Amino acid sequence: MWKGGVRVIVLDEKDRMLLVRQHHEDKDIWMVPGGGIEEGESAREAAVREVKEETGLDIVCDGLLWHVEEVSARGQRFVNFFMGHLADSRQQLELGWDPELAKDSQVLREVVFLSREEIADLEILYPEYLKDEFWDLRESGRLGYDAFRVRE
């Protein structure tokens, strides 16, 4: 059975990427906000909800960038990576929480906007291609086409 997830790339007015630092298995991992798709929810709806939960920010989900699949000993999983933008640039960034986890089991540690140069210096970034592939696509002008469609 496939399990679905989402991640959202959001840039601020200074071209810094929104990232969250989570703590898993005794290490800190930086990633763009996201999480699992819930029952009865579209991937786009999950993307908006997950960013709100983790960062306190309201976003507009613009388009699908990547659909990444994993078939391994962990099971069958996919993650849709969306591009998004802030619904209002005056919003305040705040560290959120994961409603599926108890208060003393939270994994979110920090939420920030980081520049491409700052991201390149991160020790652990998931996925690693956020350090270069995303920026290369953006500079080439190949971002913006939304291949994502939901059929009723």
C-alpha distance (Angstrom), angle and dihedral (degrees) to the residues before:
residue distance angle dihedral
M1 . . .
W2 3.80 . .
K3 3.80 119.4 .
G4 3.78 116.1 -155.8
G5 3.74 132.1 -148.1
V6 3.78 141.0 170.4
R7 3.80 138.5 -144.7
V8 3.80 125.9 -171.5
I9 3.80 129.6 -150.4
V10 3.80 110.1 -151.6
L11 3.80 122.5 178.0
D12 3.79 124.5 -163.1
E13 3.82 126.4 -141.6
K14 3.84 89.4 -83.8
D15 3.85 92.8 55.0
R16 3.79 92.0 -108.0
M17 3.80 118.0 146.1
L18 3.80 122.1 -125.0
L19 3.82 109.3 -120.0
V20 3.77 136.2 174.2
R21 3.79 125.9 -152.9
Q22 3.78 113.4 -140.6
H23 3.78 128.6 -175.8
H24 3.83 116.2 -134.3
E25 3.80 131.0 160.2
D26 3.82 93.5 -6.4
K27 3.81 95.2 -52.0
D28 3.78 138.2 92.1
I29 3.80 117.2 -119.5
W30 3.79 124.5 -169.0
M31 3.80 118.0 -147.7
V32 3.76 142.4 149.2
P33 3.82 113.6 -92.1
G34 3.78 117.9 -83.7
G35 3.76 147.7 105.1
G36 3.77 144.4 169.6
I37 3.78 128.4 -19.3
E38 3.79 109.7 -119.4
E39 3.80 127.6 -139.4
G40 3.81 111.6 -76.8
E41 3.80 93.1 12.3
S42 3.81 128.5 115.1
A43 3.79 119.5 -131.5
R44 3.81 90.0 -111.4
E45 3.83 91.2 52.4
A46 3.80 89.9 48.4
A47 3.79 90.4 51.6
V48 3.82 92.7 54.6
R49 3.83 92.1 44.7
E50 3.81 95.1 47.6
V51 3.81 93.8 50.9
K52 3.81 89.6 50.0
E53 3.82 92.6 49.1
E54 3.80 95.0 48.0
T55 3.81 101.8 36.9
G56 3.81 109.0 15.9
L57 3.82 89.1 -121.8
D58 3.79 127.4 130.5
I59 3.79 111.9 -140.0
V60 3.76 140.3 179.6
C61 3.79 112.5 -129.4
D62 3.81 106.2 -133.9
G63 3.78 108.8 -178.8
L64 3.76 149.7 -33.4
L65 3.82 115.5 -86.5
W66 3.79 102.9 173.5
H67 3.79 139.6 2.6
V68 3.81 107.0 -155.0
E69 3.81 121.5 -169.6
E70 3.79 129.7 -165.0
V71 3.79 125.0 -168.9
S72 3.80 108.4 178.9
A73 3.78 144.1 120.3
R74 3.83 85.8 -67.2
G75 3.81 89.9 62.9
Q76 3.78 136.3 -110.0
R77 3.79 113.7 -39.6
F78 3.75 138.2 161.8
V79 3.77 132.7 -168.8
N80 3.80 124.7 -161.6
F81 3.81 112.3 -151.2
F82 3.79 111.8 -152.5
M83 3.76 133.2 -170.9
G84 3.80 113.2 -130.7
H85 3.77 140.8 172.3
L86 3.78 134.7 -150.5
A87 3.79 113.6 -89.2
D88 3.82 87.5 -145.3
S89 3.81 124.0 12.1
R90 3.83 91.1 -149.6
Q91 3.83 93.2 68.7
Q92 3.80 120.2 119.4
L93 3.78 118.5 -119.4
E94 3.81 112.9 -131.7
L95 3.77 135.5 170.8
G96 3.78 108.7 -103.5
W97 3.77 133.0 -165.3
D98 3.80 140.3 -123.0
P99 3.82 110.1 -109.7
E100 3.82 90.8 -157.0
L101 3.81 91.7 62.3
A102 3.79 130.4 69.3
K103 3.81 117.9 -109.5
D104 3.82 92.2 -105.0
S105 3.83 92.4 47.2
Q106 3.81 99.9 55.1
V107 3.83 115.3 139.1
L108 3.81 99.5 -167.5
R109 3.81 110.7 103.1
E110 3.80 108.2 162.4
V111 3.81 141.8 1.0
V112 3.81 122.2 -158.9
F113 3.78 145.4 146.6
L114 3.83 110.8 -113.6
S115 3.80 131.8 -171.4
R116 3.79 123.2 -122.2
E117 3.81 88.8 -103.2
E118 3.80 92.8 51.3
I119 3.82 90.8 47.7
A120 3.81 90.7 52.0
D121 3.82 88.5 59.4
L122 3.81 96.0 52.8
E123 3.79 113.9 116.0
I124 3.82 97.6 -147.1
L125 3.80 119.7 24.2
Y126 3.80 124.8 165.0
P127 2.91 115.8 -121.1
E128 3.77 98.9 19.5
Y129 3.82 92.5 -149.4
L130 3.82 90.4 73.1
K131 3.81 84.7 80.6
D132 3.79 94.0 65.8
E133 3.82 119.8 -11.2
F134 3.80 95.4 63.9
W135 3.82 92.7 48.9
D136 3.81 92.2 45.5
L137 3.81 90.7 52.6
R138 3.78 91.0 47.1
E139 3.80 92.9 50.5
S140 3.81 91.4 47.9
G141 3.81 90.6 54.7
R142 3.80 92.5 -120.7
L143 3.80 95.0 125.2
G144 3.75 119.9 93.3
Y145 3.79 106.9 60.2
D146 3.80 109.0 115.1
A147 3.79 110.2 -151.5
F148 3.80 92.0 171.7
R149 3.80 116.6 114.1
V150 3.79 130.9 171.2
R151 3.79 116.9 -152.5
E152 3.79 116.4 -153.2
